[in-house]
Amino acid sequence: MARTFLQKTGFILFSGALVCTGAVMHAACEDVKGAKASQKPEDLQETLAKIDDVVITVGDFQDRINKQSPYVRARYTSIERKKEFLDNLVRFEVLAKEAEKKGLNKDAEVVRTMKQVMIQKLLKDEFDKLTLKDISDGDCKKYFEAHPEEFNKPEEARVSMILVKDSATAKKVLADARAKGVDNQGFRNLVSEYSIDLATKDRGGDLRYFDPSTKEVPKEIAGAAFKLNNIGDNSEPVKTGAGVAVLKLTGRRKALTRTFDEVKEQIRNKLYRDKRQDSMESYVKNLRDKASIKIDEAKLAKVQVEGMPAGGFPGPGVPPPGPGQFHPGAPGNPMATPAMPGNPAGSQQIALPPPGSPKAPEPTK
């Protein structure tokens, strides 16, 4: 009984705390609304600070604060904190003025960075008009019906193979105890010892996953693989055009079928990205067609790339430009514009999960 009383008391206190918190938040909102209602347009034009010829108005300052995240804005409600924010703006302008005096506004790197920011702003302003809502359920359904292979996967098997020259050797391999069981290490040792297939020998004979209609392995191999039922089972010797194979089943995936409702939002995200990318490419092409562009490609041979030996290949980590990029992102070479500025939260590639996995969550709104 005492426990019940304490539980009730705790519930009442908790409920009271929630009510108080709600009241405080409501009062805060009312204060903000009241402040905005009492603010006159001419107030925003008043000069708050002047640094040489640079003027910061009340409106400028207010706009700068209100562009911060809600968590950051919450720090600057008091006069002292507002002074701190203003001090940072003054510091920014003082340093910018000094940099300009030194001619850094004409520095090639500064100009390039400014162009980069302008391009990002341009594309954001142009293409943020397109939203996920512009992709209809009908568009998604049409894509779903036109690409069944993306959402339906047949049964797949995975086997490791030892390829030998003749049936006698194949039988010898099968008689070896190392070929048996779910432990693959012994089979890998046999691959290293007997297999004549150089393409798979270095990976322990693994043929990876394939379906019955695959063209990546001989049809004799595929047929024999799907006759194996349990992980660790061995096939009888399989004659192929390259020799005789002994197989071991190492994996099996059930057929997978996805319904439209399961993948609709994933399709919507993909169509959104594709439409946005196509619009961007069309926009850039139109600008190029209007511009006067002259390129002397013969002069490219005169460009010397430091650290690159004659006839050498670029190392990893510097990928070629992708669609929508003016140049790839790399140290010292920032991307001129993101390939997809402003992708919505939850954007993702369409991917089929492995069997038995839970339904994919809906993208974040």
N, C-alpha and C positions, 0 to 999 in steps of 0.2 A: 504493500500500500504506500509506504514511504517512497518507494521507487517510482510508483505511478505519479505521486505528487510532484516529485523532482522533475519527471519527464514533462509534466504539464507546465510546471514553472519555467523550465528551460524553453519550451515551445513559445510560451507567452513572451519571454524576454527576447527570444530570437525574432519573433514577429514584430515586437516593438522596435527593435533595432532596424529592421527592414523599413518600417514605416517612417522612422526618423531619417534614415538615409535618403529615402524617396523624397521626403519633404525638403531636405537640404538641397538635393539636386534640382528639385522643382523651383526652389527659391533662387538658386543660382541661375537657372535658365531665365526666370522672370527678370532677374537683375540685368542679364545680358540684353534681353529684349528691351527692357526699359532704357538701358544706356543707348542702344541703337536708335530708339524712338526719339530720345532727347538730343541726339547729335545732329547739328545743323550742317548743311553742305559747305557753308563758308568756313566752318571749323576745320574741315579737312584741308582747306587751302592755306591755312596759317603756317608760317615758317616755324619749324621745330628746331632746326639747327642749320648752320651755314658754314661750310668749309671752303674758304676762298670763294670761288664762283659756283660751287655746288650747293644746292639748296635741298634740304630734306624737310618735306612738309609733314603735317600731322597725318595726312592721308597716306603718304609714302610709307611712313613708319608703321602705321596701322596695317597697311597691306602686307608689309614684310613679315610682321608678327603672325598675321592670320594665315599666311601661306605655310607656316610651320605645321607639323603634325599636332593633333590635339594634346598629346602628352607634353610636347615642347611648349605649346602655348600656355598650358596650365602653370608653367614656371613664371610667366611674365605678367601676372595680374597685379602685383604690388608696384608702387612707385620705384622702390629700390631696384627691383628686377628690370623694370622698364628702362631705368638709367643704365643698367648693365648692357641691355640689348642695344640701346642708342650708342653707348660707348664703342661697342663692336662695329656699328655702322660707321662711326666717325673714324675709327682705326682703319677700316676698309678703304674709305675715301682718301685718307691721308696717304696710305701706302700706294693706292692707285695713282694718285696725283704725282707722287715721287717717281713711280715707274714710268709715267708718261713724260716727265721732265727728262728722264734719261733716254728717251726715244724707244722704250721697249714696246710701245704700241705699234711700232713699225717693224719689230723683230719678226723674222720669218716664222718662227715657231709659235709666237703669240698670234700672228695673223692666221696661221693654219688652224690653231685651236679655236679661234673665234669663228672661223668658217665652219668648223666641225659642229660647234654648238648651234650655229645658225641653221645648218642643214638638219640637225636633229629636231630643232624647234619647228622648222618648215614642215618636215614630214609628219611630225606629231600633230600639228594643226590641220594638215591636209587629210590625214588618214585616221584620226581619232573619231571622225564622223561615222565611220563604219563600226557597227557593234554586232555582237552575237545575235541580237534580235533581228538583224537583217537577213539572217540565214533561217529560212522557214523549215518547218517539219517536212514539207513536200520536197524541198531540196535534199534534205537528209535521207528521206525514203528513196528518192531516185538514185542517190549514190549507193545506198545499201543494196538495192536490187541490181545495180550495174557491176558491183564488185563483191560477189559472193565469196570469192577465194580469200578475202581479207577477214571474214567473220566465221567461216566454216573451215575446219581443218580435218583431214582424214586421219585415221589411225596411223601412228608412226611407231617404228621399231628402231632400236639402236643395237648394232652388233659389232664385235671385234672379229677380225679375220686373220687367219694364217694362210697365206697362199704358197703352195708348194708345186713342184713339177709334175708329180705323179700320184696315183691313188695309193701306192704302197707307202709313200712317205706320209700321206694324209692319215692313213690308218695307224701309222706309228705315232703320230702326234695325238690322235684321239685316245690311244692306249695309255698315254702318259697321264699320270694322276694330276699333274699341274693344270691340265685342260679342264678339270672338273670344278664345280662349286661356284659360289657367288664371289669368292675372292678373286680379283682379276690379276693380282701380281704374278701368280704362277703362269697365267696365260700370256701376260706380257713378256715374261722370260722366254716362253716358247716362240713368241713372235720374233723376238730378237735372234733366237737361235735358228729358226727354220724359214721364216717368211722371205719370199723373193720379191715381194711388192714394196719397192723403195718408197712409194708415195705414202704408204700408211705405216711403214715399219717404225719410223721415229716417234709415232704417237701410239704405240702399242697395238697397232692393227685396227684402231677405232675408225669406223665408217660414219660415225655421227648418226643423227636421226634422219630417217627417210620414210616416205609413204609407199604404198604398193605400186603407184604409177611413176615412181622416180626414174629419171634418166641419168642420175648421177652414179648409180651402181648397175652392174649387169643384171638383167632381169632374172637370171638364175639365182643370183645372190639374194635379190629382193624376195623372190618366191620362197626360197628356203628359210629366210629370216622370219617370215610371217607364219611359218609352220611351227616355230618354237613357241612354247607356251609360258614357261617359267624363267625368271632371271637366273642365269647360270647354265641353262640348257645348251648342249652342243648339237650342231647339225651333223648329219652324215656327210661324207665327202661330196662336195659340189663341183661338178666339172664346169669350167668356164673357158673362154677363148684364150686366157692367159695362163691357165694351169688349173690345179685342183685346190678348192678352198675348204677350210674348216672354220665354222662360225661359232660364236658364243654370244647368246643374247644378254645384253647388259642394260637394256632399258626398253620400256614400252609406254606409249602415250595413247590414251583413248581418243576416239574421234571427238571433236569439239564443235558445237553449234551454238552460235550466239543469236539471240532474237534482236529485232530492230530496237525495241525499248531498252535493251541492255547497252546498246552502242550508240544510241541516237545522239547523246550529248558529246560523245567523242567525235562523231562524224561532224557535228555542228562546229566544233572547234577546228577540225581540219579544214572544212570548207571556208570557215572564217579566215584562217591563216592564208589559204590559197587565194581567196578573193582579194585579201589585203595585199598580198605579194604581187598578184597580177596587176592590181590597180597602181601599185608603186612603180612597177617596171614600165607600165604604159605611160605613167606620168613622166618618168625620167626620159623615156624614148621621145616623147613629145617635146620636151625641153631640148634634147640633143638635136632633134630635127630642126628646131627653130634657130639654134645657135650656129655660128660660123666656126666650124672646127676643121683645122688642118693638121694632119699628123704625118710626119716623115718617119716611117717605120724603119728605114734603112739606118737611121741614126741610133736605133736601139743597140746596135752592135758596139757602139762606142761607150755604152754605159758599163762601168766596171763595178762589180759587187764585191765589197771587201770580205775577205775570209772565205771566198768561194773559189776553189781550185778550178782550173780549166776543165770543162767537161764534167764537173762534179754535180752532185745532186743535193738539193736542199735537205737539211736535216729535219727530224720530226719536230713538231711543235709549232710550225708556221704553215698552216693549211692554206690552200689556194682560196681566192675570194669566192664566197658563195653568192647566191642570188640576192640582190638588194644591197650588196656591200660594194663600196667603191674601192676599198682595199682591205685586206685581212687584218684582224687585230693581232698585234705582236708587240713585244717590248720596243718602245721607241717609235711605234707605228700604230697609233690608236685607230680604231675603226671609225671611218668618216661618218657612218650612220649605222645604227643597228639594223640588221636585216628585217626584223619585225618589231618596230617600236611599239610599245604599249600593248603587248599581248595580254589578254585577260587572265586573271588568276584562274588556274585550273586548266589552261591550255595543255594539251598533251597529244602525242602521237597515238594513232590507233594501234593498239597492241593486244594480242590475244594472250590471256594468262594461261599458265599451265593447268592441266585438269585438276579439279578438286579445289581450286582456289576460290575464295569468296567473290561475289559479284563486285565489280569495280565501283567505287563510290562515285556519286555525281560530282562533276567539277564544282569547285568553290564559286559561289555566285559573287 
